[in-house]
Amino acid sequence: MMLLVNKQAIAKAFDRAAINYDNYASLQRFSGDALLELAPACSGRIVLDAGCGTGWYSRIWRNRGKYVIALDLSLEMLKQAKIKNSANYYVSGDIDYLPIANGTLDIVWSNLAVQWSSDLSTVLNRFNQALKPSGYMLFSTISDGSLKELNIAWSYLDQYNHVNQFLSRKEIFKICHMQNIICHSQVVIMHFPTVLSAMRSLKGIGATHVHKGRNIIVLTRNNLDKLGKYWPRDKYGFRLSYNLIYGVTDL
């Protein structure tokens, strides 16, 4: 499914989050650590971190002795990655138009980035083209049903979209099967003490751009109280659910 995606707006959202991103990126590290566990043994050296963010996993791959190319749409994210000496080389670029020559990479790594692409099939195909014959890709993404609590709570305040439309698990698995990729799925539920902290967790990682737009509503104390009244929660706090998909090349 092709999505109409405003890449400039996405980049600006991540630019704003870059400085404090690592303070909020617990889901990204959970997902990335789980993805690392699925990595096959590989003697290859050249790794592309596609959607590197601040370079957390670029540093992990570099510490494993790899030559790491860090790529991101957000210039501010790349700036943070450079400050932290995360990679060997840095590229400002869009995964939808991957600026990497064919057959040059041993590993393509992409942790929670491809959900911002216009077309998953095209992105994964481009990743495959950039790989050497013996190379492999690892990626994670989010499927539909994620952040359902946010939608539920906002539905009582307005009728606008507050969560992006994600591909279904079935659609993602089908695309991956066609690209020789094995998929795994996992549901992760995060908990927050307040609605405000839940909202800040999304803002902190730059996940605030909604493709189809939304009503810009001021988060007054009254509105926060209304959201808190309807936001699903349990004994651990206010919930945010994520349906994660992990994809690994079938070697």
N, C-alpha and C positions, 0 to 999 in steps of 0.2 A: 504494500500500500504506500503510495507516494503522499508525503505530507508537505503542506505549505509551511516552510520554516523560515523565520526571519533571523538569519544568522547574525546580523549586526546587533539585534536586540539581545540575542543569547550571549554574544561576546561581552556586551556591556554589563549584563547581569553578573557574569563571572568576573569581569574586571572589578566590579564593586566589592565582590566577596573575597578577592585574592589574598589580601593582607591577613585576614583572620580565618581563612578557609580551614586550616589544619585544626583549629579549635572546635570545629563543628563536623568534621568529616568522619565520624565514627562509623556510619553505614558504609562509606567508601572503603574504609580499612577492613571492615568485616567482610565485605564482598571481595576485596582484593586478596586478603589472606586466604579466603576459601578458594579463589581462583588459582592462587599459587600452588595449592595442594593438588590441583589437577594437572599441573605442568608436566609433560613428559620429559624424560632425560634428553638433553640436547647438547652436542658438542659445539654447535654453531655459536658465533660470537656477536653478530649484529642484531640488536633489538630495537624495534620502534615502539615507543610508548605513545600510542595514539589517543590524544586527549589526556595529556600528562598532568594537568592541573599544576600543583606546586611541586610536582616531581617526587612524591613520596615513594612510588614504586620504581621510578627511574633510578633512584638511589639504591634500592634493593637489588635491582638487576645489575647496576654498575658494581656494587659490592660483591656480586657473584662473578666478577671478572668479564662482564659483557661490555661491548661498545654500544652505548645507548644514545639513540636519537629521540629527543623529546619534542613532541609536536602538540600544539594547542591552538585553538581559535582565539583564545584570550591573550592579549599581549601582557596584561598584568599577571596572569598566571605564569606565563613564561618567565617574566621578570623575577618572580618569587623562586621559580625553579633554578634560575641562574644564580641568584643570591645564595641559594643553598648548595650550589655546585652539584646539581642532581644528575647531570648527563654529560656526555662528551660533545654533543652537538644539539642545537636548538633550532626548531623550524616553526615559524608562524604559518599555520595552514588549517584547512578545512578537510575533515575526513571524507566528506562527499567528493572532494576533488584532490585526492591524496597526491602531494607533490613528491612522490618517491618513484624511482625508476623500477621497472619490472625486474623480478628475479634477483633482487639485491639483499633481501632480509632473511635472517634465520628464524626470527621470532617476531610476530606482531602481537603486542599486548595492548588491550584496551579495556580499562576498568570503568564501567558506568559512564560511557561517553556515547555509544552508538544510538542511544534513545533520542539524542538530539539531531540525528541525521535526517535527511529528507526521505531516504529509501534504504532500508536495512539490507536488502538483497544486493543493491549496487555497492554499498560500503564493504560488505563481506567479500564480494567478488573482487573488488579493488585490493583488499588486503591479500587475498589469495594470489593475485597477479604480482604483487610486490615480493612475495616469498620465493626463495629458492626451492627447487624440487624437493629437498629434504626438510624444508622449514615447516613451521606450524603457527597457528594463531590461537590466542586465548582471549576471550572477551566476556564481559558481563553486561547485562542490561536489565531493564525493568519492563514487566509486562502489565497488561490491563488489570484493573482491580487494585493497583497500588494507590496509596494515599486516599483510600475510600473514606476514611474518617473525616478528612478535610472537606470532601465533597458533601458528605452528610451534614456536617455542621453548617457549612455555608448555604446549603439549600434552604435553610430556615430564614436567611437574611436577604438573599436575592436569587435570581435564576440564571446567573452568569456562570461560565466555566471558571473554575479555580484550580483545576488539575488538567494537565495535558492528556490527550488521547494516546494511549500506548497500544502497541500491537498485542494481540492475544497470545497466550502461550502456544496455542495450536499453530498460529501463523508463524511465530518465530521458529518453532520446531520444524515446520515444513520448509522454510527458507534454509535453515541450517542443514537439513537432510540433503537438499539439492546442492549444497556447497561442501559436502563431505565433512560436516561438523557434528560432533556428538554433543547433545544438550543435557543439562541437569537443571532442575528447578528447586527453589527453596522459598519459603515464606518467612520473612523476618518481621517481627513486631517490636517496634521501639516504644519506650514509655517516657513521658515527660511529666514533671510535677504540675505544670500549668499550661494553659493554652498558649500563652505568650511564649513560653520556652519552646513549645512545639513549632510555632510559627518562626521563631528566630532560628531554629535548627535548619529550616528550609532556606531562609534568607542567607544564613551563614555559609551555605555551600553553593549559593548562586542559583538555586533551583526555583526561581521566582518568575521566569518568563513563561507565559501561557500563550501558545501559538494562536488560538482563536480569540484572544483578548478576554478581558474581564472587566467587571465594574470596579472602578477605583474607589474603594470605600475606606474611610479613615478608621483606624482601629482605636476607637475611643474606649473608655472603660465600660460603657454600656454595651458596645458591640462585642467586646471581649467576654463580657458576662453572658451575652446571648450565645456566642460560640461555645463557651464552656458548658452551657446548659444542654446543648445538643451533641457535643463532641463525644463520641464513644470512648468509654474508659473502663478500666477494671481496677482491681485492688492495687495494681502497680502504678497507675496513673493514666494520663491521657495517651491514647494510642495513635501510632502512625504505622500502617502496614505497608510492606514492600514485597511484591512478588518478583523475586530475582531469577534470572536465567543465566546460566554459565554455559559457554560454548567453547569446545576444544577440537581442533583438527583431529580427525580419525586417521591415525598413522598406520 
